[in-house]
Amino acid sequence: RELKKIGDVVVVAPDRERSSISHSITLTRPLWERKIERDGKFFGTALSGSPADCVKYAAHFLLKETPDLVVSGINPGPNEGCSVFYSGTVGGAREGALLGAQAVALSVNAFTDVDYSNAVKYGMKVIKFLLENPMPKGSFLNINVPHQIKKIKGIKITQQGRDPFKGNFLERRNPYGLKYLWMSGTMPEKGMDLQYDTNALMHGYVTVTPLHCDQTDYTTFKELLGKKIKF
């Protein structure tokens, strides 16, 4: 509803839970589409693929051209720090950036009983800023919003956090006695260095982290140019 105030909106979303699917695309099976109505009117398309599939489908099949803006989310649960490598939400925004669109991934720091109003409010502020100050091709913004508005201290430009998600494996048995593993994990602990998104989000800031599709380590790249690898 808020995005419709600034432009024409096309909605395409996965038809099921797609957490931690990263930037995967569907090549070895068909994609199924389903038209969704709300209040008797067409609302959007549900697709049996990943968030990146949804962006490709919208740009190449529905619109047949690159959209001006791709908004991936709002995702329940944060996508900061090393989560950006696993996140389907971030994968959707990255796909938009690869296509040449301005793009954002938007997440709210809550998993249950989620109130999306804060993410809408602050997400729109950043989106309007982005449209007035476009990023270079291949760059996009990863936005994370605290859940409780009373604890929001402001908007902070941050770097991607470095602490990894710590995976734990629970060993269980199915009704037939066969063993299976269920992975869970713990999020990084609250730190004091607010230049990183993980810490700033935990301290009550809306974090805005610029990311880039080019993951080349240019410092090491320059070092390697001066060295020889045996052929």
N, C-alpha and C positions, 0 to 999 in steps of 0.2 A: 504493500500500500504506500509506503514512504517513497520507494524507488519510482513508482508511477507518477509522483509529483515532479520528477525531474526528467522523465523520458519514457519511451515505450519499453515495456518489459515483456520478455519471453521467459517462461519458467520451464525448466527441464531438470528433473531430479531423479536420483536412483529410486527404484521401487521397493527397496528394502535396506536394512542396516548395512552400511559399507565402511564401518570404522576400520582404520589401519590398513586400508587397501592401497594407500600411497598413490602413485601416478600410473597405475596399471590401466591398460586398454584391452578391449575384448576382440580377439582375432580368430579364436578357434571354435567359437560357437555363435549362434545367431543372437541378435539383440531384439528384444520384444518391447514394443511401445504400447502405452495405454493412456488414453486421453482422460484427464481428470476434470470433473465438474464440481463447482461449489455454488450453492444457491441456484442451481439450474443453469449455470453459465459455464462455458469453457474456462478453465483456470490454468492448466499447464499439462505437461507430458511426463508420465512416469516411465523410466527406461530401465531395462533389466541389466544395466551395466554399471560402471564405475563413475565417479564424478568427472573424471577426464573424458570418458565416453560421452557424458551428457554435454560437455562443452563442445566437443567435436560435432556431435549430432546437431546441436543448436546452430553452430556456425556454418557447417557444410551442407546440412540437409534442410533445416527450417529456414534459415536466413540466407544461406548461400553467399554470405559475405561475413567479414570479421565484424563483430559487434564493437561498439565504442567502449563498453565496460562489461566486465565479467565479475559478478559477485558470487563467491562460493561460500555457502553457509546460509543461515547462522547455525553453527555447529554447537550442540550441547557438549561441553567439556573443552578444556583448553587445548590449544595446539601451539605450544611454545617450545623453546629449547630444541632438543633432539627429536621431539615429536613431529617436527616438520618433515622428517624423512619418512615417517609412517603414515602421516595424515592424508586421507582422501580429500578432505576439504582443501588443504594446501595444494594437493595435486590438481584439483579443479582450477584453482587460481593460476597455478603455474602453466597449465595448458592454455589458459586465456592469454597469458603473457607470451607464450611461444607463438600464438597465432597473431600477436601484434596488438592486442587489446590492452587497455588499462585494466588492471585486475586486482582484486582484494580477496583474501581469505578472512572470514569473520567468525570468531568463536566466543562463547561466553563461558566463564569459569564455574560451571555447575553441571552436574550429571542428572540430578533428580529435581522434580518440582521447579523446572526452569522457568524463570521470568525473562522473556526475551526483550523487554522494553528498554533496558539499559543498553544492550548490544545494538538495538535499532537506533537509539538516540545518538550514541557516540560513534557508531559505525557510519551513520549518515554524515556526521560532521567531518569525518576523515575522507569519506567518498567525495563530498563536495569540494574539499580541499584538493584532493587528487585530480579531479576534473579541471580545476583551475590551475593546477601545477602538475601537468602530466609527467610521468616517469619515462625514462629512456626505454626503448623496445627491449623486451626480455626481463625487465624488472617488474616487481609487483609488491604489494604490501600485505603483511600478515598482522591482523589486528586481533588482540585478545582483550576482553572486557570483564572486569570483576562483576560478580553477580549482584551484590548488595550496593545500591546507589549511595547509601549513607557513608560507605567506606571508600568511595571513589575520590581520589585526591587530585586527579588531573590526567592529562594525556602526555605520555612520555615516548620519545623516539628511542628505540632500544636496539641492541645487538641480539642476535640469536644466542640463547643460553647454550652452555656446553655440556651440562651434566646429563648423562644418558638415563633413559627409563630403565629401571632395574627389574628384569623379568624374574618371576617366581613360577615354579611349576607344581601344581597340585596333582598328585597321583590318585586316581579313582578307579572304580570298577563299574562296568555297565551291568544291566540285569542278567547277562549271560556269563558274568565273571571275567570278562576280558578287560585288561588294564588299558586305560587311556590317560592322557595328560591334558590338563587345562591350564593355560598360561594366564597368570595375572601379574601384578607387579606393583611397585611403589613409585610415586612421583618424586622428583628431586626435592631435597629439603630447602627450606626458606633460607636464602642468603642475603647478605647486606649490600652487595655490589649492584646498584640499581641501573647500571648501564646494560644489564642483561635482562631480557624479557621475562624469564622465569621468576627472577627475584622481584622485579618491579611489579609484576602482576600480583604476586603474593602480598606486596606492600600496599596494594590498593590503587595502582595506576592502570589506566588503559594503555596497553603497549602497542606501538606501531613499529614493526620491524621490516625494513626494506630487504627483500630477497631478490636473487638474480638466478636466471636459468643457467647461466654459465658458471659451473662449479670448479673451473680451473683454479688451482693454487698457483697464482702468478709469481709469488716469491720463490717457491720451489722450482717452477718452470724456468725462471731466469737462471737459477743455480744449476739446473740440469743441462742447460744449453752450453755451459762451460765445461761439461764433463763428457766423457765418451763411454758409451755402452758397447761392449764387445759384440761384433756382428758374427 
